[in-house]
Amino acid sequence: QVQLVESGGGLVQAGDSLRLSCAASGRVFRNYALGWFRQAPGKEREFVATKTWSEGIVYYADSVKGRFTISRDDAKNTVYLLMNGLKPEDTAVYSCAASPYCSNDACKNHGQYNYWGQGTQVTVSS
């Protein structure tokens, strides 16, 4: 089992930055692909960013490319999402997820992840 706990969300103004953290416990962390997804009220869950383990490849949604950066510290069992230039449309509940088997751009699919955190709210005011 893998347990994931997010932190770092909050209320910010447009243009501000936030760094989300996701601390993992349980099984070997470094063998998993780690991703961030978000869900706004009334909308479907949306892929944000992911970093695979085997290929070490990073993928971003087009809507966040150039503004968000995903990173991981395997020594601390933590994955981060640095969000710069936040926009009101970034408002959502952000969740981290872990997958022991996805590879390449399949890791953009939330169905590939079987471990999820509880989510942290990010609200961006205009």
C-alpha positions, 0 to 999 in steps of 0.5 A: 500500500502507498499512502499519499498526503498533499499540502500547500494549497490555499487562496492566492491572487492571480499571478502568485505562486504556490508549491504543493507537496505530496508526501508518500509512505508505504511501498518503495516510492522511487519505482512509481510514476507520480502525477498531479491531477485537478478537478474543478467544481462541475468538471471532470478530473484533469491531468496536470503533470506527471513524472515517470520513473523508468524513463524519467520523462515529464509530461505537462498539460498544455494549459500549465506548460511553462508555468508549472514544474513537477519534481520529486525527491525520492530521498524524502518520498515527496513529489512537488508541484511548483505553480507560477503565474497562477490564473483563476482557471487554475482553481481546483482541488489538486490531487497527487497520484502514484502508479506502479506500472504506467509508462510514457504518455499513458501516465497522463491517464488518471485510470493508470493510477491506483493510489491517490491523496485526499487533495488540497484546494487551490483557489486563485482570485482575479 
